[in-house]
Amino acid sequence: MAAKSVFRFGDLKESKDRKLTEYILIGTLLSFGIAVAVGLLVLFVA
């Protein structure tokens, strides 16, 4: 997650498009949340 944020920081900083910024941030949060949920599911099932 940190690596993706570092690579995207330049794009977000230079971008004037608010929707693109929100899309990237929400996508990152969603993918992180799904990864945590799947990890917890595997931990409890196994």
Beta strands, then each sheet from edge to edge (+ up, - down):
end
